[in-house]
Amino acid sequence: MSEPARSRGQIRRLVLRSGESVVARCRDFCRAALTDWDWPGPPETTGLTEEERDLAIEDVLLVVSEAVTNACLHAGGPTELVIRLSPAESPENGAASGAAGDLRIEVSDRSSRIPGFRPRGAPGQPGGNGLIVIDRLARAWGAVPGEAGKSFWMELATPVPATGRPPALPGGP
């Protein structure tokens, strides 16, 4: 019997040349990976409700959308999207039984300019909030310079149920 993908960790890469609908392609790519990995884990073993699970997936897709859009607007477009699922921790380490691992998302582009918060724009004007959204939804984020630009990365933790605790383990208290 093989071990579930979420317990081993996984990596998916999408090379991006150019073209229309790059944000939608990246969202679809990430949604497919999350579905294949059963991230963040099934409701019956994570303690997450279906709504909490769906909201966690939408948060990941929003972060991807914002990072890819920023690469399009400020860095000449993305060149690669990488999504990594870290190995799931065991319940002995405090993880929920059946919970998937944390995610790391990387968007590479050709610009060496490191992203930073922009001053607030005029009220009612669109734009300028992408990094604020990422900062609020991601556990951590940053950028790593490379030979041909940079890689902007974000880490998202596996969600916990609104109750704040995982479901009881079989045979447990």
OpenMM code with the backbone's topology and positions (N, CA, C; nanometers):
from openmm import Vec3, app, unit

residues = "MET SER GLU PRO ALA ARG SER ARG GLY GLN ILE ARG ARG LEU VAL LEU ARG SER GLY GLU SER VAL VAL ALA ARG CYS ARG ASP PHE CYS ARG ALA ALA LEU THR ASP TRP ASP TRP PRO GLY PRO PRO GLU THR THR GLY LEU THR GLU GLU GLU ARG ASP LEU ALA ILE GLU ASP VAL LEU LEU VAL VAL SER GLU ALA VAL THR ASN ALA CYS LEU HIS ALA GLY GLY PRO THR GLU LEU VAL ILE ARG LEU SER PRO ALA GLU SER PRO GLU ASN GLY ALA ALA SER GLY ALA ALA GLY ASP LEU ARG ILE GLU VAL SER ASP ARG SER SER ARG ILE PRO GLY PHE ARG PRO ARG GLY ALA PRO GLY GLN PRO GLY GLY ASN GLY LEU ILE VAL ILE ASP ARG LEU ALA ARG ALA TRP GLY ALA VAL PRO GLY GLU ALA GLY LYS SER PHE TRP MET GLU LEU ALA THR PRO VAL PRO ALA THR GLY ARG PRO PRO ALA LEU PRO GLY GLY PRO".split()
positions = [
    Vec3(0.0852, -0.1184, 0.0000),
    Vec3(0.0000, 0.0000, 0.0000),
    Vec3(0.0890, 0.1238, 0.0000),
    Vec3(0.0561, 0.2207, -0.0807),
    Vec3(0.1403, 0.3395, -0.0883),
    Vec3(0.0959, 0.4436, 0.0129),
    Vec3(0.1891, 0.5259, 0.0515),
    Vec3(0.1676, 0.6327, 0.1473),
    Vec3(0.0942, 0.7478, 0.0788),
    Vec3(0.0003, 0.8169, 0.1476),
    Vec3(-0.0691, 0.9299, 0.0848),
    Vec3(0.0300, 1.0382, 0.0423),
    Vec3(-0.0003, 1.1056, -0.0683),
    Vec3(0.0879, 1.2111, -0.1209),
    Vec3(0.1132, 1.3191, -0.0168),
    Vec3(0.0113, 1.3544, 0.0612),
    Vec3(0.0286, 1.4637, 0.1562),
    Vec3(0.1280, 1.4318, 0.2661),
    Vec3(0.1496, 1.3029, 0.2972),
    Vec3(0.2442, 1.2705, 0.4027),
    Vec3(0.3884, 1.2698, 0.3522),
    Vec3(0.4081, 1.2580, 0.2198),
    Vec3(0.5420, 1.2541, 0.1620),
    Vec3(0.5928, 1.3909, 0.1191),
    Vec3(0.5047, 1.4837, 0.0925),
    Vec3(0.5457, 1.6101, 0.0343),
    Vec3(0.5478, 1.5991, -0.1169),
    Vec3(0.5175, 1.7066, -0.1840),
    Vec3(0.5079, 1.7067, -0.3300),
    Vec3(0.5519, 1.8424, -0.3839),
    Vec3(0.5901, 1.8437, -0.5101),
    Vec3(0.6242, 1.9685, -0.5792),
    Vec3(0.5617, 1.9644, -0.7175),
    Vec3(0.5033, 2.0768, -0.7583),
    Vec3(0.4515, 2.0928, -0.8949),
    Vec3(0.5091, 2.2223, -0.9516),
    Vec3(0.5470, 2.2193, -1.0790),
    Vec3(0.6026, 2.3365, -1.1483),
    Vec3(0.5226, 2.3645, -1.2746),
    Vec3(0.5024, 2.4923, -1.2996),
    Vec3(0.4373, 2.5366, -1.4218),
    Vec3(0.5264, 2.6434, -1.4845),
    Vec3(0.5847, 2.6124, -1.5992),
    Vec3(0.6669, 2.7094, -1.6712),
    Vec3(0.5722, 2.8020, -1.7461),
    Vec3(0.5957, 2.9315, -1.7331),
    Vec3(0.5083, 3.0323, -1.7930),
    Vec3(0.5863, 3.1123, -1.8956),
    Vec3(0.5413, 3.1098, -2.0166),
    Vec3(0.6078, 3.1860, -2.1235),
    Vec3(0.5467, 3.3255, -2.1305),
    Vec3(0.4273, 3.3344, -2.1736),
    Vec3(0.3525, 3.4594, -2.1799),
    Vec3(0.2145, 3.4240, -2.2303),
    Vec3(0.1350, 3.5226, -2.2499),
    Vec3(0.0038, 3.4963, -2.3059),
    Vec3(-0.1077, 3.5439, -2.2157),
    Vec3(-0.2252, 3.5249, -2.2680),
    Vec3(-0.3428, 3.5687, -2.1956),
    Vec3(-0.3785, 3.4690, -2.0866),
    Vec3(-0.4551, 3.5158, -1.9945),
    Vec3(-0.5115, 3.4325, -1.8882),
    Vec3(-0.4075, 3.3644, -1.8013),
    Vec3(-0.2912, 3.4275, -1.7811),
    Vec3(-0.1872, 3.3660, -1.7001),
    Vec3(-0.2336, 3.3496, -1.5554),
    Vec3(-0.3088, 3.4449, -1.5034),
    Vec3(-0.3581, 3.4344, -1.3663),
    Vec3(-0.4542, 3.3163, -1.3544),
    Vec3(-0.5457, 3.3037, -1.4485),
    Vec3(-0.6411, 3.1926, -1.4462),
    Vec3(-0.5689, 3.0582, -1.4608),
    Vec3(-0.4676, 3.0519, -1.5485),
    Vec3(-0.3920, 2.9277, -1.5642),
    Vec3(-0.3226, 2.8881, -1.4345),
    Vec3(-0.2663, 2.9864, -1.3658),
    Vec3(-0.1967, 2.9588, -1.2397),
    Vec3(-0.2949, 2.9142, -1.1312),
    Vec3(-0.4095, 2.9786, -1.1246),
    Vec3(-0.5121, 2.9373, -1.0276),
    Vec3(-0.5588, 2.7950, -1.0573),
    Vec3(-0.5859, 2.7644, -1.1841),
    Vec3(-0.6304, 2.6298, -1.2221),
    Vec3(-0.5235, 2.5256, -1.1893),
    Vec3(-0.3984, 2.5586, -1.2157),
    Vec3(-0.2864, 2.4698, -1.1862),
    Vec3(-0.2793, 2.4393, -1.0364),
    Vec3(-0.2905, 2.5437, -0.9554),
    Vec3(-0.2856, 2.5254, -0.8096),
    Vec3(-0.4077, 2.4500, -0.7584),
    Vec3(-0.5254, 2.4814, -0.8118),
    Vec3(-0.6461, 2.4105, -0.7690),
    Vec3(-0.6332, 2.2603, -0.7985),
    Vec3(-0.5791, 2.2261, -0.9153),
    Vec3(-0.5604, 2.0855, -0.9507),
    Vec3(-0.4618, 2.0180, -0.8551),
    Vec3(-0.3533, 2.0858, -0.8211),
    Vec3(-0.2556, 2.0290, -0.7274),
    Vec3(-0.3197, 2.0072, -0.5907),
    Vec3(-0.3923, 2.1069, -0.5408),
    Vec3(-0.4570, 2.0943, -0.4099),
    Vec3(-0.5585, 1.9809, -0.4091),
    Vec3(-0.6307, 1.9649, -0.5192),
    Vec3(-0.7270, 1.8548, -0.5310),
    Vec3(-0.6549, 1.7206, -0.5312),
    Vec3(-0.5491, 1.7086, -0.6112),
    Vec3(-0.4726, 1.5836, -0.6173),
    Vec3(-0.4138, 1.5473, -0.4811),
    Vec3(-0.3695, 1.6484, -0.4074),
    Vec3(-0.3075, 1.6264, -0.2768),
    Vec3(-0.4095, 1.6165, -0.1632),
    Vec3(-0.5361, 1.6389, -0.1945),
    Vec3(-0.6420, 1.6422, -0.0935),
    Vec3(-0.6081, 1.7420, 0.0174),
    Vec3(-0.5578, 1.8583, -0.0238),
    Vec3(-0.5220, 1.9638, 0.0718),
    Vec3(-0.6457, 2.0443, 0.1051),
    Vec3(-0.6729, 2.0768, 0.2271),
    Vec3(-0.5923, 2.0602, 0.3487),
    Vec3(-0.6167, 1.9302, 0.4238),
    Vec3(-0.6837, 1.8370, 0.3636),
    Vec3(-0.7142, 1.7088, 0.4265),
    Vec3(-0.8647, 1.6928, 0.4347),
    Vec3(-0.9108, 1.5709, 0.4463),
    Vec3(-1.0550, 1.5469, 0.4488),
    Vec3(-1.1191, 1.5973, 0.5784),
    Vec3(-1.2412, 1.6496, 0.5688),
    Vec3(-1.3090, 1.7040, 0.6875),
    Vec3(-1.3191, 1.6047, 0.8027),
    Vec3(-1.3418, 1.4789, 0.7714),
    Vec3(-1.3606, 1.3809, 0.8775),
    Vec3(-1.2347, 1.3530, 0.9579),
    Vec3(-1.1166, 1.3838, 0.9033),
    Vec3(-0.9934, 1.3591, 0.9789),
    Vec3(-0.9240, 1.4867, 1.0258),
    Vec3(-0.9561, 1.6007, 0.9649),
    Vec3(-0.8914, 1.7262, 1.0056),
    Vec3(-0.9737, 1.8042, 1.1063),
    Vec3(-1.1038, 1.7756, 1.1133),
    Vec3(-1.1917, 1.8537, 1.1995),
    Vec3(-1.2411, 1.9806, 1.1330),
    Vec3(-1.1962, 2.0067, 1.0098),
    Vec3(-1.2417, 2.1248, 0.9358),
    Vec3(-1.3812, 2.0985, 0.8808),
    Vec3(-1.4650, 2.1989, 0.8817),
    Vec3(-1.5934, 2.1868, 0.8139),
    Vec3(-1.5680, 2.1999, 0.6640),
    Vec3(-1.6658, 2.1609, 0.5835),
    Vec3(-1.6528, 2.1794, 0.4377),
    Vec3(-1.6308, 2.3266, 0.4054),
    Vec3(-1.7000, 2.4150, 0.4756),
    Vec3(-1.6845, 2.5592, 0.4512),
    Vec3(-1.5434, 2.6055, 0.4856),
    Vec3(-1.4880, 2.5614, 0.5987),
    Vec3(-1.3511, 2.5987, 0.6363),
    Vec3(-1.2505, 2.5467, 0.5338),
    Vec3(-1.2734, 2.4261, 0.4865),
    Vec3(-1.1858, 2.3664, 0.3859),
    Vec3(-1.1909, 2.4471, 0.2559),
    Vec3(-1.3118, 2.4792, 0.2107),
    Vec3(-1.3273, 2.5572, 0.0874),
    Vec3(-1.2653, 2.6957, 0.1011),
    Vec3(-1.2825, 2.7592, 0.2171),
    Vec3(-1.2247, 2.8920, 0.2390),
    Vec3(-1.0717, 2.8863, 0.2392),
    Vec3(-1.0138, 2.7810, 0.2949),
    Vec3(-0.8681, 2.7664, 0.2949),
    Vec3(-0.8152, 2.7547, 0.1523),
    Vec3(-0.8849, 2.6777, 0.0695),
    Vec3(-0.8446, 2.6635, -0.0712),
    Vec3(-0.8579, 2.7974, -0.1435),
    Vec3(-0.9664, 2.8695, -0.1198),
    Vec3(-0.9848, 3.0008, -0.1830),
    Vec3(-0.8776, 3.0991, -0.1387),
    Vec3(-0.8329, 3.0914, -0.0128),
    Vec3(-0.7243, 3.1778, 0.0342),
    Vec3(-0.5963, 3.1496, -0.0441),
    Vec3(-0.5665, 3.0225, -0.0669),
    Vec3(-0.4470, 2.9866, -0.1447),
    Vec3(-0.4580, 3.0431, -0.2857),
    Vec3(-0.5732, 3.0267, -0.3478),
    Vec3(-0.5918, 3.0748, -0.4850),
    Vec3(-0.5862, 3.2270, -0.4920),
    Vec3(-0.6336, 3.2960, -0.3891),
    Vec3(-0.6247, 3.4417, -0.3855),
    Vec3(-0.4790, 3.4867, -0.3752),
    Vec3(-0.4010, 3.4207, -0.2910),
    Vec3(-0.2593, 3.4534, -0.2780),
    Vec3(-0.1869, 3.4317, -0.4114),
    Vec3(-0.2179, 3.3220, -0.4780),
    Vec3(-0.1579, 3.2939, -0.6094),
    Vec3(-0.1972, 3.4038, -0.7083),
    Vec3(-0.3244, 3.4397, -0.7110),
    Vec3(-0.3718, 3.5449, -0.8016),
    Vec3(-0.2987, 3.6756, -0.7788),
    Vec3(-0.2850, 3.7140, -0.6537),
    Vec3(-0.2190, 3.8418, -0.6217),
    Vec3(-0.0712, 3.8387, -0.6609),
    Vec3(-0.0019, 3.7294, -0.6312),
    Vec3(0.1409, 3.7210, -0.6636),
    Vec3(0.1640, 3.7209, -0.8146),
    Vec3(0.0828, 3.6466, -0.8876),
    Vec3(0.0981, 3.6408, -1.0338),
    Vec3(0.0603, 3.7754, -1.0954),
    Vec3(-0.0457, 3.8372, -1.0468),
    Vec3(-0.0852, 3.9691, -1.0968),
    Vec3(0.0253, 4.0711, -1.0721),
    Vec3(0.0855, 4.0682, -0.9537),
    Vec3(0.1965, 4.1601, -0.9250),
    Vec3(0.3134, 4.1367, -1.0199),
    Vec3(0.3415, 4.0098, -1.0508),
    Vec3(0.4494, 3.9805, -1.1462),
    Vec3(0.4149, 4.0359, -1.2844),
    Vec3(0.2875, 4.0270, -1.3219),
    Vec3(0.2442, 4.0807, -1.4519),
    Vec3(0.2557, 4.2329, -1.4559),
    Vec3(0.2137, 4.2984, -1.3501),
    Vec3(0.2083, 4.4446, -1.3483),
    Vec3(0.3432, 4.5104, -1.3234),
    Vec3(0.4279, 4.4474, -1.2430),
    Vec3(0.5488, 4.5158, -1.1969),
    Vec3(0.6799, 4.4478, -1.2337),
    Vec3(0.6748, 4.3294, -1.2960),
    Vec3(0.7992, 4.2559, -1.3189),
    Vec3(0.8068, 4.1919, -1.4571),
    Vec3(0.7278, 4.2391, -1.5514),
    Vec3(0.7346, 4.1864, -1.6872),
    Vec3(0.6689, 4.0515, -1.7069),
    Vec3(0.5979, 4.0026, -1.6082),
    Vec3(0.5282, 3.8746, -1.6184),
    Vec3(0.6011, 3.7618, -1.5487),
    Vec3(0.5270, 3.6635, -1.5000),
    Vec3(0.5894, 3.5499, -1.4325),
    Vec3(0.6536, 3.4545, -1.5328),
    Vec3(0.7586, 3.3862, -1.4883),
    Vec3(0.8251, 3.2871, -1.5721),
    Vec3(0.8027, 3.1445, -1.5230),
    Vec3(0.7708, 3.1303, -1.3940),
    Vec3(0.7470, 2.9973, -1.3381),
    Vec3(0.6654, 3.0097, -1.2102),
    Vec3(0.5802, 2.9102, -1.1893),
    Vec3(0.5034, 2.8964, -1.0659),
    Vec3(0.5375, 2.7606, -1.0073),
    Vec3(0.5734, 2.7598, -0.8801),
    Vec3(0.6035, 2.6347, -0.8104),
    Vec3(0.5158, 2.6292, -0.6870),
    Vec3(0.4528, 2.5145, -0.6637),
    Vec3(0.3762, 2.4927, -0.5423),
    Vec3(0.4321, 2.3680, -0.4761),
    Vec3(0.4629, 2.3803, -0.3473),
    Vec3(0.5230, 2.2705, -0.2716),
    Vec3(0.4337, 2.2364, -0.1532),
    Vec3(0.4114, 2.1094, -0.1338),
    Vec3(0.3403, 2.0598, -0.0174),
    Vec3(0.4439, 1.9960, 0.0729),
    Vec3(0.4609, 2.0511, 0.1925),
    Vec3(0.5589, 1.9930, 0.2843),
    Vec3(0.5041, 1.8625, 0.3407),
    Vec3(0.5922, 1.7751, 0.3848),
    Vec3(0.5436, 1.6508, 0.4445),
    Vec3(0.4545, 1.6814, 0.5649),
    Vec3(0.3478, 1.6044, 0.5774),
    Vec3(0.2572, 1.6217, 0.6903),
    Vec3(0.3276, 1.5798, 0.8181),
    Vec3(0.2986, 1.6532, 0.9241),
    Vec3(0.3530, 1.6155, 1.0537),
    Vec3(0.2652, 1.5071, 1.1139),
    Vec3(0.3214, 1.4350, 1.2047),
    Vec3(0.2451, 1.3279, 1.2691),
    Vec3(0.1616, 1.3857, 1.3831),
    Vec3(0.0531, 1.3186, 1.4218),
    Vec3(-0.0288, 1.3659, 1.5339),
    Vec3(0.0517, 1.3798, 1.6628),
    Vec3(0.1585, 1.3002, 1.6769),
    Vec3(0.2421, 1.3111, 1.7959),
    Vec3(0.3098, 1.4476, 1.8042),
    Vec3(0.3292, 1.5123, 1.6898),
    Vec3(0.3914, 1.6452, 1.6859),
    Vec3(0.2892, 1.7575, 1.6922),
    Vec3(0.1644, 1.7250, 1.7188),
    Vec3(0.0628, 1.8279, 1.7333),
    Vec3(-0.0210, 1.8525, 1.6103),
    Vec3(0.0043, 1.7798, 1.5022),
    Vec3(-0.0746, 1.7997, 1.3806),
    Vec3(-0.2042, 1.7208, 1.3909),
    Vec3(-0.3051, 1.7700, 1.3231),
    Vec3(-0.4317, 1.6981, 1.3187),
    Vec3(-0.4137, 1.5678, 1.2432),
    Vec3(-0.4775, 1.4641, 1.2912),
    Vec3(-0.4732, 1.3369, 1.2204),
    Vec3(-0.5343, 1.3553, 1.0831),
    Vec3(-0.4630, 1.3173, 0.9781),
    Vec3(-0.5148, 1.3309, 0.8439),
    Vec3(-0.4916, 1.4671, 0.7817),
    Vec3(-0.4314, 1.5603, 0.8555),
    Vec3(-0.4072, 1.6934, 0.8007),
    Vec3(-0.2950, 1.6876, 0.6987),
    Vec3(-0.3045, 1.7701, 0.5982),
    Vec3(-0.1991, 1.7806, 0.4978),
    Vec3(-0.0889, 1.8702, 0.5526),
    Vec3(0.0207, 1.8784, 0.4792),
    Vec3(0.1300, 1.9649, 0.5205),
    Vec3(0.1054, 2.1098, 0.4797),
    Vec3(0.1992, 2.1960, 0.5168),
    Vec3(0.1924, 2.3369, 0.4811),
    Vec3(0.2304, 2.3546, 0.3342),
    Vec3(0.1960, 2.4708, 0.2791),
    Vec3(0.2237, 2.5008, 0.1387),
    Vec3(0.3282, 2.6103, 0.1267),
    Vec3(0.4090, 2.5999, 0.0224),
    Vec3(0.4995, 2.7079, -0.0173),
    Vec3(0.4747, 2.7311, -0.1653),
    Vec3(0.4486, 2.8555, -0.1997),
    Vec3(0.4203, 2.8934, -0.3381),
    Vec3(0.5284, 2.9916, -0.3808),
    Vec3(0.5847, 2.9707, -0.4999),
    Vec3(0.6897, 3.0576, -0.5522),
    Vec3(0.6515, 3.1041, -0.6915),
    Vec3(0.6623, 3.2341, -0.7137),
    Vec3(0.6374, 3.2932, -0.8450),
    Vec3(0.7671, 3.3604, -0.8890),
    Vec3(0.8263, 3.3101, -0.9963),
    Vec3(0.9513, 3.3672, -1.0471),
    Vec3(0.9218, 3.4627, -1.1613),
    Vec3(1.0073, 3.5657, -1.1735),
    Vec3(0.9942, 3.6625, -1.2823),
    Vec3(1.1326, 3.7126, -1.3210),
    Vec3(1.1382, 3.8018, -1.4205),
    Vec3(1.2667, 3.8502, -1.4718),
    Vec3(1.3174, 3.9771, -1.4031),
    Vec3(1.2430, 4.0310, -1.3108),
    Vec3(1.2823, 4.1549, -1.2439),
    Vec3(1.3638, 4.1254, -1.1179),
    Vec3(1.4644, 4.2066, -1.0938),
    Vec3(1.5422, 4.1913, -0.9707),
    Vec3(1.4847, 4.2768, -0.8577),
    Vec3(1.3850, 4.3570, -0.8885),
    Vec3(1.3238, 4.4456, -0.7881),
    Vec3(1.2468, 4.3637, -0.6850),
    Vec3(1.2828, 4.3816, -0.5580),
    Vec3(1.2187, 4.3099, -0.4484),
    Vec3(1.0877, 4.3821, -0.4138),
    Vec3(0.9769, 4.3079, -0.4030),
    Vec3(0.8479, 4.3713, -0.3732),
    Vec3(0.8470, 4.4383, -0.2360),
    Vec3(0.7715, 4.5440, -0.2274),
    Vec3(0.7523, 4.6145, -0.1011),
    Vec3(0.6161, 4.6794, -0.1001),
    Vec3(0.5703, 4.7136, 0.0188),
    Vec3(0.4405, 4.7788, 0.0304),
    Vec3(0.4436, 4.9142, -0.0384),
    Vec3(0.3364, 4.9460, -0.1088),
    Vec3(0.3232, 5.0766, -0.1737),
    Vec3(0.2425, 5.1678, -0.0835),
    Vec3(0.2641, 5.2983, -0.0989),
    Vec3(0.1794, 5.3913, -0.0234),
    Vec3(0.0335, 5.3733, -0.0644),
    Vec3(-0.0551, 5.3968, 0.0274),
    Vec3(-0.1981, 5.3852, -0.0016),
    Vec3(-0.2349, 5.4825, -0.1127),
    Vec3(-0.3137, 5.4328, -0.2062),
    Vec3(-0.3614, 5.5157, -0.3159),
    Vec3(-0.4811, 5.5976, -0.2734),
    Vec3(-0.5358, 5.6661, -0.3676),
    Vec3(-0.6551, 5.7459, -0.3415),
    Vec3(-0.7715, 5.6532, -0.3075),
    Vec3(-0.8530, 5.6902, -0.2113),
    Vec3(-0.9686, 5.6071, -0.1774),
    Vec3(-1.0549, 5.5816, -0.3009),
    Vec3(-1.1001, 5.4582, -0.3152),
    Vec3(-1.1846, 5.4225, -0.4285),
    Vec3(-1.1084, 5.3838, -0.5534),
    Vec3(-0.9778, 5.4029, -0.5548),
    Vec3(-0.8958, 5.3657, -0.6699),
    Vec3(-0.8494, 5.2215, -0.6546),
    Vec3(-0.8563, 5.1425, -0.7618),
    Vec3(-0.8114, 5.0040, -0.7518),
    Vec3(-0.6593, 4.9945, -0.7457),
    Vec3(-0.6113, 4.8825, -0.6969),
    Vec3(-0.4688, 4.8554, -0.6985),
    Vec3(-0.3975, 4.8947, -0.5711),
    Vec3(-0.2774, 4.8393, -0.5561),
    Vec3(-0.1933, 4.8722, -0.4423),
    Vec3(-0.2173, 4.7877, -0.3193),
    Vec3(-0.3045, 4.6867, -0.3287),
    Vec3(-0.3359, 4.6068, -0.2099),
    Vec3(-0.2901, 4.4618, -0.2188),
    Vec3(-0.2279, 4.4220, -0.3291),
    Vec3(-0.1897, 4.2825, -0.3474),
    Vec3(-0.0982, 4.2299, -0.2387),
    Vec3(0.0054, 4.3043, -0.2064),
    Vec3(0.0986, 4.2590, -0.1044),
    Vec3(0.0350, 4.2623, 0.0344),
    Vec3(-0.0582, 4.3528, 0.0556),
    Vec3(-0.1306, 4.3566, 0.1831),
    Vec3(-0.2135, 4.2288, 0.1988),
    Vec3(-0.2803, 4.1870, 0.0928),
    Vec3(-0.3587, 4.0632, 0.0957),
    Vec3(-0.2666, 3.9450, 0.1242),
    Vec3(-0.1550, 3.9372, 0.0544),
    Vec3(-0.0596, 3.8279, 0.0753),
    Vec3(-0.0086, 3.8295, 0.2186),
    Vec3(0.0248, 3.9466, 0.2699),
    Vec3(0.0769, 3.9588, 0.4059),
    Vec3(-0.0238, 3.9088, 0.5098),
    Vec3(-0.1510, 3.9306, 0.4845),
    Vec3(-0.2540, 3.8881, 0.5802),
    Vec3(-0.2862, 3.7394, 0.5714),
    Vec3(-0.2726, 3.6807, 0.4532),
    Vec3(-0.3107, 3.5408, 0.4368),
    Vec3(-0.1942, 3.4434, 0.4517),
    Vec3(-0.0740, 3.4869, 0.4213),
    Vec3(0.0426, 3.3984, 0.4280),
    Vec3(0.1073, 3.4059, 0.5659),
    Vec3(0.1617, 3.2938, 0.6091),
    Vec3(0.2345, 3.2896, 0.7366),
    Vec3(0.3646, 3.3686, 0.7245),
    Vec3(0.4265, 3.3602, 0.6063),
    Vec3(0.5520, 3.4304, 0.5793),
    Vec3(0.5636, 3.4501, 0.4292),
    Vec3(0.6439, 3.5495, 0.3877),
    Vec3(0.6688, 3.5729, 0.2458),
    Vec3(0.8014, 3.6459, 0.2311),
    Vec3(0.8559, 3.6394, 0.1107),
    Vec3(0.9809, 3.7083, 0.0832),
    Vec3(1.0198, 3.6877, -0.0618),
    Vec3(1.1399, 3.7308, -0.0944),
    Vec3(1.1900, 3.7170, -0.2310),
    Vec3(1.3358, 3.6761, -0.2262),
    Vec3(1.3741, 3.5937, -0.3223),
    Vec3(1.5113, 3.5467, -0.3345),
    Vec3(1.5621, 3.5887, -0.4717),
    Vec3(1.6681, 3.6712, -0.4771),
    Vec3(1.7236, 3.7099, -0.6068),
    Vec3(1.7842, 3.5895, -0.6774),
    Vec3(1.7770, 3.5913, -0.8097),
    Vec3(1.8359, 3.4853, -0.8911),
    Vec3(1.9137, 3.5454, -1.0053),
    Vec3(1.9713, 3.4605, -1.0880),
    Vec3(2.0506, 3.5078, -1.2023),
    Vec3(1.9672, 3.5846, -1.3030),
    Vec3(1.8431, 3.5404, -1.3236),
    Vec3(1.7598, 3.6010, -1.4271),
    Vec3(1.6384, 3.6724, -1.3689),
    Vec3(1.6466, 3.7166, -1.2445),
    Vec3(1.5342, 3.7864, -1.1820),
    Vec3(1.5239, 3.7501, -1.0358),
    Vec3(1.4038, 3.7114, -0.9935),
    Vec3(1.3830, 3.6757, -0.8544),
    Vec3(1.2731, 3.5716, -0.8447),
    Vec3(1.2623, 3.5147, -0.7268),
    Vec3(1.1534, 3.4240, -0.6940),
    Vec3(1.0850, 3.4805, -0.5695),
    Vec3(0.9577, 3.5128, -0.5835),
    Vec3(0.8772, 3.5634, -0.4721),
    Vec3(0.8072, 3.4425, -0.4110),
    Vec3(0.8253, 3.4199, -0.2809),
    Vec3(0.7685, 3.3016, -0.2161),
    Vec3(0.6723, 3.3405, -0.1043),
    Vec3(0.5784, 3.2518, -0.0803),
    Vec3(0.4802, 3.2679, 0.0267),
    Vec3(0.4595, 3.1330, 0.0921),
    Vec3(0.4450, 3.1307, 0.2232),
    Vec3(0.4159, 3.0080, 0.2951),
    Vec3(0.2787, 3.0197, 0.3587),
    Vec3(0.1980, 2.9151, 0.3412),
    Vec3(0.0646, 2.9104, 0.4000),
    Vec3(0.0544, 2.7869, 0.4877),
    Vec3(0.0128, 2.8079, 0.6104),
    Vec3(0.0010, 2.6976, 0.7052),
    Vec3(-0.1251, 2.6174, 0.6785),
    Vec3(-0.1193, 2.4909, 0.7126),
    Vec3(-0.2382, 2.4076, 0.7064),
    Vec3(-0.3396, 2.4661, 0.8041),
    Vec3(-0.4634, 2.4864, 0.7613),
    Vec3(-0.5621, 2.5478, 0.8508),
    Vec3(-0.6008, 2.4551, 0.9654),
    Vec3(-0.6431, 2.5164, 1.0734),
    Vec3(-0.6957, 2.4412, 1.1872),
    Vec3(-0.8441, 2.4726, 1.1993),
    Vec3(-0.9209, 2.3816, 1.2577),
    Vec3(-1.0642, 2.4068, 1.2717),
    Vec3(-1.0904, 2.5312, 1.3557),
    Vec3(-1.2064, 2.5929, 1.3343),
    Vec3(-1.2442, 2.7119, 1.4102),
    Vec3(-1.2460, 2.6828, 1.5598),
    Vec3(-1.2674, 2.5580, 1.5965),
    Vec3(-1.2661, 2.5210, 1.7380),
    Vec3(-1.1261, 2.5305, 1.7953),
    Vec3(-1.0230, 2.5367, 1.7064),
    Vec3(-0.8850, 2.5510, 1.7506),
    Vec3(-0.8169, 2.4207, 1.7850),
    Vec3(-0.8870, 2.3092, 1.7718),
    Vec3(-0.8233, 2.1815, 1.8023),
    Vec3(-0.8642, 2.0766, 1.7017),
    Vec3(-0.7745, 1.9845, 1.6732),
    Vec3(-0.8051, 1.8777, 1.5781),
    Vec3(-0.9051, 1.7787, 1.6379),
    Vec3(-0.9644, 1.6946, 1.5538),
    Vec3(-1.0557, 1.5948, 1.6068),
    Vec3(-0.9820, 1.4960, 1.6954),
    Vec3(-1.0536, 1.4315, 1.7848),
    Vec3(-0.9925, 1.3327, 1.8739),
    Vec3(-0.9459, 1.2135, 1.7918),
    Vec3(-0.8329, 1.1593, 1.8295),
    Vec3(-0.7801, 1.0400, 1.7643),
    Vec3(-0.8604, 0.9191, 1.8101),
    Vec3(-0.8782, 0.8194, 1.7233),
    Vec3(-0.9505, 0.6990, 1.7635),
    Vec3(-0.8843, 0.6369, 1.8865),
    Vec3(-0.9665, 0.6017, 1.9854),
    Vec3(-0.9147, 0.5412, 2.1074),
    Vec3(-0.8615, 0.6417, 2.2068),
    Vec3(-0.8647, 0.7705, 2.1713),
    Vec3(-0.8139, 0.8745, 2.2596),
    Vec3(-0.9216, 0.9269, 2.3526),
    Vec3(-0.8886, 1.0250, 2.4372),
    Vec3(-0.9859, 1.0791, 2.5308),
    Vec3(-1.0980, 1.1539, 2.4662),
] * unit.nanometer
topology = app.Topology()
chain = topology.addChain("A")
for resn in residues:
    res = topology.addResidue(resn, chain)
    for name in ("N", "CA", "C"):
        topology.addAtom(name, app.Element.getBySymbol(name[0]), res)
